[in-house]
Amino acid sequence: MRIPINFKQRSLLLLLFFVLISKEIKKEKSKIFLLEEEYEFRHKSIKIITLT
């Protein structure tokens, strides 16, 4: 009876771990997205400055 309990615990831990990792990945992706947005904005503003 002890093995199934350990297996359940392990799978729950893995699931939790996976969820945490996916959350971190989402955070990183949004950070990267924000950086890209900022870069785009700066690039555009530089273009505007050079045009005027």
Secondary structure as the mmCIF struct_conf table of DSSP 4:
data_model
#
loop_
_struct_conf.conf_type_id
_struct_conf.id
_struct_conf.beg_label_comp_id
_struct_conf.beg_label_asym_id
_struct_conf.beg_label_seq_id
_struct_conf.end_label_comp_id
_struct_conf.end_label_asym_id
_struct_conf.end_label_seq_id
HELX_RH_AL_P HELX_RH_AL_P1 ARG A 2 LEU A 51
#
